[in-house]
Structures are given as structure tokens and as C-alpha cells.
Amino acid sequence: MTFFAAGLVKGVTGMGLPTVAMGVLGSLLSPLAAAALLLVPSFVTNLWQLLAGPKLGRLIRRLWPMMLTIVIGTVVGSAILARGNAARTTTGLGIVLVIYAAYTLLARPPRVSLRWEPWLSPMVGLVTGLFTGATGVFVIPAVPYIQSLDLERDDLVQALGLSFTVSTTALSIGLFWHGAFPIGHLLSSTLAVVPALLGMAAGQVIRARISPQLFRRLFLIFLLLLGLEMAFHGLR
């Protein structure tokens, strides 16, 4: 049910599968177990999103410094997730969800100048990687930053797919590097691909029938409340 719902959100908005999955599963399981379950469905759905766009080569040439530092930051940050400090990681995840939801709901996305990209992209990638490694969620600050690059709609969706795919791969590398790769969860993670893809298909149908803006706003409000609960739960 979690992965169907997460796929549904991704089908409507183009993102949100790992955020929803980690948000729900993180309140029921350890953060490491939750991250292990989302590895395969997240990789498959993000790769699908990445390859569906028309300008992969151009986006890689533009964003490769960010992708490189995402890998570095994720491998380093995954040491926190690998240690299994559930309280600290759950609190961190809750804070990430709150920041992301509040920013997307309230802030007007800035526009990043082309002359700022050479030094800003690696910094954003490094911070994103550290958050990814520590929490298993890879939206902060990558998504707001990519949205600020003034890309065309299809390019934006493909750029998000590129960032998410790299982050998922880097998280797998990081957990393996720290001896915490979830071999025992691979079968369950692979089986989760089916409901995730079904959810994506249903989300695409819904997107054609209702306002994505309304759905996205309701989703972000839910995410904000969930993040607050998880942050306070981890502090108790």
C-alpha cells in the first residue's frame, strides 16, 4: 500500500516516491530497513523517468558536477544510516520533510543565473548527497535548485530523474561501502516495484482528470504534518 501510494504521487507530480515511502515506512520500521525497501522501486521508476526525456546528453553535460558531488556526499552521509541510529535519523528525516514541504508551499522558487552554476551546482550536490546518505530521501536541496534553473517542462522532469537515479545508485554504493547493504531486503524491494509502477500508472490517469496543483498542495500539507510527527517522535 505504501509503494502504491508513493507511485501514485510520483505519477501525478513526477516526484515523491522515496519521500512518501521513507515518510510512512520510517514511522513503522528502522530508517535503514525503510531505505533498503525503497532502493529497487526507486531506481526502476527514476530510470524510467530519466530515459523518457529527449535531452539526456545535454543535461548530463550541464549537471555532471552536481551529480559527482551527490555521489561523494551520499557515500559519506550513508555512514549515519548504516550505524542504525534510528532516533537521530528519524528526527533528521522529519526535519527534511518539514523543510521541503514548507519551502514548496510558501516560497517563490528563485532563478539561478548561468554564471552561478559552476560553483553552486557542486555545493548543492554535496548537501543533497549528505541528506540522502543520512535519511534515504534525496529532495533537499536538489529539487528546489533544479526547479530554479528555468528548464523546459520535459527537461525539468528528466533532470529530476537524473538526480534521483544518481542518488539511488549512490545510496546503494554507500550502504555497501559501509557494510550495510540490505541483501536480505532485495527480494522484498524487488517485489515493491509492481505496486510502485501500478501507482505511477494510476497517478498518470489522475493527473489527466484533476488539477495537479491541488493534488500537490494536499500532498505537501500531508508531508508537512508527517514530517512534524516524525521529528518529534525521534526526539522522544
N, C-alpha and C positions, 0 to 999 in steps of 0.2 A: 504493500500500500504506500509506503514511504517513497519508493522509487517511481511508482506510477504517478504520484502527486508531484514529485520533483521533475519527472519528464514532462508532465502537463505544463508546469510553469515554464520550462525551457521551450516547449513547443509554442507557447503564446508569446514569450518575451525574448527568446533567443539566448537566455542565460538562466542561472539559478539552480541547476540540478545539484551541484555539490553543496551549495549554500543551504538549500532546503533539506537535503539528505543529512548533512552534518548537524543542522539545527535540530531536527527531530531525533535522529539516532543518537546524537550526542547527549540527549537528555535521558536516554534509556541504556546506552552502552558506554564503555570507556571510549574516549576520543580516538585511541589507536584502533580499536575494533571497528568503530564507525568509519574511520578513514580507510581501513582495509576493505570494507564492503563497497565503498564507492569508487575504488580505483578502476575496475574494468568498465562498468557502465559509464562512468565519467569519460574515460578515454575513448570509448566507442562513439558516444554521442558527440563529443567535441571534435573528433577526427572527421565525422560525417559533416559537421558544420564547417570545418576548415576546408575540406575538399570540394564543398558545394559552391564556393565562391569563384569568381573569374580572375582574380589578380594575386594569386598566392606568391609568385616570384617577386613582384613589386613590393608586397607587404613585408616579405622576409628581408629584402634589401633595406627597407626603411626601418624595421623594428628589431633587427638582429642584436643590437647592443642591449636592448631591454630583455630579449629572450635569454641572452647569455647570462645576465646578472640574475634573472629569475631562477635559473638552474643553480647558480652558486648560492644564492640566498636560501633556496629551498633545501639543498643538501645540508647547509649549516643549521638552519632552523629546525629540521626534522629531528635533530638530537633531542629537542624538548618533547616532541610527540613520542619518540622512541622510549624515553625514560618512563612514560606512563604516568606522569604526574597529572592525574585526572582533574583535580580541583583547579590547579593553576591553568591548565589548558582549556577547561570548560569556561572558566572566567574570561580568558583571552578570547575564546570563540564568541562568547556572548557580547563582549565589547566590540569585536569586529562587526558582528551583525548589527548592533545598535548604530555604530558609526556609519556603516554603509547605508542602512535604511534611512536614517535621519538625513544624511547628505543627499541622497537621491530624492527624497521627498521635499526637502526645503531649499536646497541650494540651486542656484542657476549655474550650470556647467560652464567653466571658463574655457577660453580658447587659447591654445598653446601655439606660440609662434614657431615657425620652422627653424629659426636661428637658436631657439632654446632646446630643441630636441636632442642634439648631440650630447649634451651633458645631463639633461633632465631624464631622458629615457633610461639610462643605466641606473640612476638613483631610484626611479620608480620601480624598475625591475628588481633591484636588490631588496627594497622594502616589501614588495609583493612576495618575493621568494621567502623572506623571513616569516611573514604571516602564513604563507602556505605551509611551510615546514612545521610551524608550531601548532596550527589549528586545522589543517586539511582543507581550508577554504581559500580560494585564490581570486578574490574580487577587489580587495583593498590593497593599494590604491590603483591597481591596473585598470579596472573598468572605468572609473571617472576620468583617468588620464587618457585612455583610448577614445572615450567619448569627446574629449576636448580637442582632438586632432582634426576635427572638421572633415571627417571622411564621409564619402557617399554611403548610403544605407547598406548596400551589399558589401562594400569594403569594410564597414564597421562590423557587421556580423562575422565576416571572415577573419578580421583582425582579432575579435574576441575569441573565435575558435582557435586561432593560432596561439594566443596567450594561454587559453585553458588547456590545450593539448600539451604544450610545453610544460606547464605547471604540473599536470597529472603525471607526465613521464618523469619529471624531476622529483616529484614526491616518491614515486616508486624507487628511483635510484637512491634517494636519501634514506628511506627506510631500509633498503638492502645494505647500504653503506654502514648504517648503524646497527646492523644485525637484527632488525625488527621487521623485515619484510614478511607480510602476512601469508605465508604459504598455505596455512590451514584455512584461510578465508577465500582462497582463489575460486573454489567451486561455487560458493555462495555468491561471490562478487560477479562471477560469470553469469549465473542464473538471473541476477538482478538486471542484466541487460534487457531481458524480454519485457518486464513491466516498464522499464525506463523508455524503451522505444515505443511501446504502446501508448504511454503517456504523452510522448512527443507527438505522435500521430493525432491523438485526441486534442492536444493543445493547438495543433495547426488548424483543426476543424473549428475549434472555439474561436481562434484568432480571426477567422473569416466571418464570424457571426456576431461578436461583441466588440466593444471598444477595448483595444489593448491598454489604453491609458487607464481606464477604470480598473481593469484586472490588475495591472501593475501597481496601482496605488493601494488596492486592497491587500495585495501580496506584501508590499513593503510595510504596511501597518502591522500585518501579522508577524512579519520578520522582526520588526522593532520590538513588539511585545515578547516574542520568543527570545530574542537576544537579552532583554532585560531580565527575564526569568532565569536564563542560563548564567548570566553574570552574577546575580545574587545567589543562585544555587551553588556556584563554585566557591563563593565567599563564606558560605555557612559551614 
